[in-house]
């Protein structure tokens, strides 16, 4: 289950292609030359297509005729030989029912094949190479002067995912929308079984619109006539937009109850993903899974409970979905859900990595709540002195100054900025290559982020620089305020020089951990940094009892960190 849904098409049975067109021949099976069948060769060829950044530029240019995008997608599907329709669902719960599941999401963290999963696992390198070349060769064979040779990067992977799910004969598939919903290429699906929209946030404003209401309109574009849909508590205005979209389309839309409404006294539900925001995601997942199971005749999918609605009808103008007692597979599915790079904690000797790919205002707020409580729990366990380090990067059109301001309640001793590049040497794999930016461009962005941070620190340079300047988050009101070690009476208040910029993730982690992570040792030669913060910070980081490192701001940054910290993810 994706912990932070964008819009989801949920749960469908993969329909067979029309009579007379066997599924096994839906794409060319002509083998490519053996040397090209290697996984990295497939990825390098994939990278020659338009990558996500240039795809976004294409979408911006086509906003006056967005239907053109879906028409183009249909053309690519016809050329590839794929027919039928696909839906999605809440994968982990349904897998516990013994169903063979497919899952498609984006972006990937370490390897592209993470985007296409069978039974929760990324498809193997061998399968990725096999199916990549089948799709690629078929599209090459069917090109002509009137059509583009190849779809864009994300479109290609979407077509490939459909092909994989058909060839692997999954029972149903999870399909996460890429950007928005109405005109996203995944919205080619005509008849899903059920749809879901999770908490809305401001993101991709140049494409989706610059208000939450415009974004809600785009998200509601996945609704289909007669197909039930569910959403979670939203601000009043975007919720009104979702309701109007559903009425226009003829889609029955329901509000998910609170997660506590599913629970019996003394028997709460345990979630595998940390954070209070995951509770609404879990409720949404339960409704989506139950809908699919009921429509497919599965017994024992949850006994209905009498429910006294907590949500006022005037404020929440949607019918409230019924709560039920989750079945054992449902409860186990919520508990077993794991999603790398989201509210993830890695303990390595005296170093604790807190990893979360939050990159919008709403998700960063959720990240701050999670980190403050989790890091404070670690401190209160009596570990001794603690130094907190922020490792941050954000890309695209995001307002990094606003995101950094939201992170201030975490009270970091140091802030480290680096691009989403694992190593400056270029060592790595093709999965994480980005041809849309230069090293100079991304380093300039990091320097801008550092300036934003330093300016925020200067604004807090009064009598109590770590005093609250933001409204107190109700979820953090019981957490005692932390005073960073740098601000002890015997030390200068280094308000404008506790930040550094490094050219890659590896160097940033090397400095932050000072060789104290037993599984991530750093050559001393790479740490020759003469900034005063680097030298003084190095001593403090080496002498403190524990180092807490929060990595956030970008899923691509998180992917680069995980690649360096867990070599098994690259295997």
DAKAPE-V732660 format. One record per residue. PHI is phi as a letter, one per 30 degrees, with the letter a starting at -180 (* if undefined). OMEGA is omega in degrees with one decimal (999 if undefined). Layout:
PHI&OMEGA / PHI&OMEGA
This chain:
*&175.8 / d&-173.8 / d&176.9 / c&179.8 / d&156.2 / d&170.5 / c&-179.4 / b&161.2 / d&-172.3 / b&161.6 / i&169.8 / b&171.1 / d&179.8 / d&-175.8 / d&177.2 / d&176.9 / d&-179.0 / e&-179.6 / e&178.0 / i&177.8 / b&-173.9 / e&-178.9 / e&-175.4 / d&-180.0 / c&-176.0 / d&177.1 / b&178.3 / d&176.0 / c&177.3 / d&-176.2 / d&173.4 / d&176.1 / e&-173.4 / e&-176.7 / d&-178.7 / d&-177.0 / d&178.5 / d&-176.2 / e&-177.9 / d&176.0 / d&177.2 / d&-178.5 / d&179.6 / d&177.5 / d&175.4 / e&-178.5 / d&177.0 / d&175.0 / d&177.6 / d&177.9 / d&-172.7 / e&-176.5 / d&179.8 / d&174.5 / d&177.8 / d&177.7 / d&178.5 / d&178.6 / d&179.4 / e&-178.7 / d&-175.5 / c&-174.7 / d&179.7 / d&178.6 / b&-174.6 / d&179.1 / d&178.6 / e&-178.8 / d&179.6 / d&177.4 / d&178.1 / d&179.2 / d&177.8 / d&178.8 / d&178.7 / d&178.8 / d&179.3 / d&179.4 / d&-178.9 / d&-179.3 / j&-179.8 / d&175.6 / b&179.4 / j&179.3 / b&-177.4 / b&174.8 / b&-178.8 / b&-174.5 / a&-179.3 / d&-160.3 / d&-172.1 / d&-179.9 / d&-175.8 / d&175.9 / d&178.6 / d&174.6 / d&178.0 / i&-179.5 / d&175.2 / d&-171.5 / c&169.3 / c&-178.8 / b&178.6 / b&-179.3 / b&177.5 / a&-6.4 / d&173.5 / d&179.2 / c&-176.2 / c&-177.8 / b&-177.6 / e&-175.5 / d&174.6 / d&-176.7 / d&-176.8 / c&-173.6 / b&171.8 / b&-177.2 / h&174.6 / i&-177.5 / c&175.4 / e&177.4 / d&-176.4 / d&176.9 / d&-179.8 / d&179.6 / d&178.7 / e&-179.4 / d&-178.6 / e&-175.2 / d&176.4 / e&-175.2 / d&175.6 / d&179.5 / d&-176.5 / d&-178.4 / d&180.0 / d&179.1 / d&176.3 / d&-178.1 / d&-173.3 / c&179.8 / d&174.4 / b&-175.7 / d&-175.3 / d&-177.4 / b&177.0 / d&-179.0 / d&-174.0 / b&173.7 / d&177.2 / d&-175.7 / e&-176.4 / d&177.4 / d&-179.9 / e&-178.5 / d&177.4 / d&176.7 / d&-180.0 / d&178.8 / d&176.8 / e&-178.9 / d&179.1 / e&-176.9 / d&177.4 / d&-177.6 / d&-179.6 / d&174.2 / h&176.5 / d&178.5 / d&179.4 / a&-173.8 / b&170.6 / d&178.7 / b&178.8 / c&179.4 / d&-179.2 / d&-179.8 / b&176.6 / i&-178.4 / l&-172.9 / e&-175.5 / c&175.0 / d&-175.1 / d&176.3 / d&-178.1 / d&174.3 / d&-178.7 / d&-175.0 / c&-171.9 / b&173.9 / d&177.4 / d&-178.5 / a&-179.7 / b&178.0 / b&175.2 / b&-179.8 / c&-176.9 / e&-178.1 / d&177.0 / b&179.0 / d&179.1 / a&179.6 / h&-173.1 / d&-179.6 / d&-179.7 / c&-172.5 / c&-175.9 / j&-172.6 / c&175.7 / b&179.9 / d&178.1 / d&177.7 / d&179.0 / d&177.4 / d&177.8 / d&178.8 / d&-178.9 / d&179.2 / d&178.6 / d&178.1 / d&178.7 / d&-179.7 / b&-178.8 / e&176.1 / i&-178.9 / c&-179.3 / d&179.1 / b&-178.6 / b&172.8 / b&-178.9 / c&-179.5 / e&-179.2 / b&169.1 / e&-171.0 / e&-174.0 / d&177.4 / d&177.2 / d&176.7 / d&178.5 / d&178.3 / e&179.6 / d&-179.7 / d&177.8 / d&-179.7 / d&180.0 / d&178.8 / d&-175.7 / d&-175.8 / i&-177.4 / c&174.9 / d&-174.5 / c&-176.7 / b&174.0 / c&177.6 / d&175.7 / d&174.2 / d&-179.2 / d&179.9 / d&-179.6 / d&178.1 / d&-169.7 / c&170.7 / c&178.8 / e&177.9 / i&-179.4 / b&-179.5 / d&177.1 / d&179.3 / c&-178.7 / c&178.6 / d&179.8 / c&-176.9 / d&176.3 / j&-179.7 / d&-178.9 / d&179.9 / d&-178.9 / d&178.1 / d&176.2 / d&179.9 / d&177.9 / d&177.6 / d&179.9 / d&179.7 / d&179.9 / d&-179.8 / d&-178.8 / d&-178.9 / d&180.0 / d&-179.8 / d&-177.7 / d&179.3 / d&-178.8 / d&179.5 / c&169.4 / i&179.6 / d&177.0 / d&173.8 / h&178.9 / c&176.0 / k&178.7 / d&-179.5 / d&178.3 / c&170.6 / d&-171.8 / b&171.7 / c&-175.5 / e&177.2 / c&-172.1 / c&-178.9 / e&-176.5 / d&-178.4 / d&-177.2 / d&-178.1 / c&-170.2 / d&176.8 / b&172.5 / d&-178.4 / d&177.8 / d&-178.4 / d&172.0 / d&-179.7 / a&176.5 / d&-178.1 / e&175.0 / d&179.2 / e&177.6 / d&178.8 / d&-179.3 / d&179.7 / d&178.7 / d&177.6 / d&-178.3 / d&-175.2 / d&-174.8 / d&178.1 / b&178.8 / b&-177.0 / e&174.4 / i&176.5 / b&-177.7 / h&-177.7 / c&178.3 / b&175.0 / c&177.8 / c&-179.6 / b&-177.7 / h&179.9 / d&-178.0 / c&174.9 / c&176.9 / c&173.6 / c&-168.2 / b&179.1 / a&-175.3 / d&-179.8 / d&-178.9 / b&172.5 / b&-178.9 / e&-177.3 / d&-178.4 / d&176.3 / d&175.5 / e&178.8 / d&178.2 / d&-179.6 / d&178.7 / d&-179.3 / d&-175.7 / d&-176.7 / e&-179.3 / d&-177.9 / d&-180.0 / d&178.7 / d&176.6 / e&179.0 / d&179.3 / d&-177.7 / d&176.7 / d&175.4 / i&-177.6 / d&-177.2 / j&-177.9 / d&-175.9 / b&171.9 / c&179.7 / c&-179.3 / b&172.3 / c&170.9 / c&-167.4 / b&165.1 / a&174.6 / b&-173.7 / b&173.7 / i&-172.8 / c&-172.9 / d&179.7 / d&-174.8 / d&177.9 / d&178.9 / d&179.7 / d&179.9 / d&177.8 / d&178.7 / d&-178.3 / d&-175.1 / d&178.9 / e&177.5 / d&175.5 / h&-179.6 / d&172.4 / d&-179.7 / b&172.6 / b&-177.7 / b&-178.3 / c&179.9 / a&176.7 / d&179.9 / d&-179.7 / b&-175.4 / d&-176.2 / b&-178.3 / d&-178.7 / d&-176.8 / i&177.7 / d&-178.4 / l&179.9 / b&-176.1 / d&-177.9 / e&-174.2 / c&178.3 / d&178.5 / b&-176.6 / c&-175.2 / c&-177.2 / b&174.5 / c&177.6 / d&179.5 / d&-178.7 / d&-176.3 / d&176.3 / d&175.7 / d&177.5 / d&178.2 / d&178.0 / d&175.5 / d&177.9 / d&177.7 / d&178.1 / d&177.1 / e&-178.5 / d&-179.3 / d&178.3 / d&177.6 / d&179.0 / d&178.7 / d&179.7 / d&-177.9 / c&-173.2 / d&177.0 / d&-177.6 / d&179.5 / b&-173.7 / d&-180.0 / c&174.8 / d&-177.2 / d&173.1 / c&178.2 / c&174.5 / e&-178.3 / d&177.1 / d&-179.7 / e&-178.8 / d&-179.7 / c&-172.9 / d&-179.3 / d&179.9 / d&178.2 / d&-178.5 / d&-178.7 / c&174.5 / c&-179.1 / e&-178.9 / d&-179.3 / d&-174.1 / c&175.1 / d&-175.7 / e&-174.7 / d&-177.2 / b&176.5 / d&177.5 / d&-175.3 / d&-172.9 / d&-174.4 / c&-178.1 / b&175.0 / c&180.0 / b&-178.7 / b&174.9 / b&176.8 / b&-175.2 / d&180.0 / a&-178.4 / d&-178.1 / e&-179.9 / d&179.9 / d&179.7 / d&178.5 / d&179.8 / d&-175.9 / d&-175.9 / c&175.9 / h&177.1 / i&-175.5 / d&171.9 / d&-174.9 / d&-179.4 / c&179.5 / b&-177.5 / d&-174.8 / c&175.0 / d&-177.3 / d&-177.0 / d&-178.4 / d&-173.9 / c&179.6 / d&-177.8 / b&-168.7 / c&175.3 / d&-178.4 / e&177.9 / d&-177.7 / d&-177.2 / d&-179.9 / d&179.5 / d&179.4 / e&179.3 / d&-177.8 / d&-179.1 / d&179.0 / d&-173.2 / c&-177.6 / d&-178.8 / d&-176.6 / b&176.6 / c&176.8 / c&-176.7 / c&173.8 / c&176.9 / c&-177.3 / a&177.1 / j&-175.8 / a&174.8 / d&178.1 / d&173.4 / d&178.9 / e&178.4 / d&178.2 / d&177.7 / d&-179.5 / d&177.7 / d&-178.9 / d&-175.1 / d&-177.2 / b&-176.2 / d&-178.8 / d&-179.1 / d&179.3 / c&-176.7 / d&999
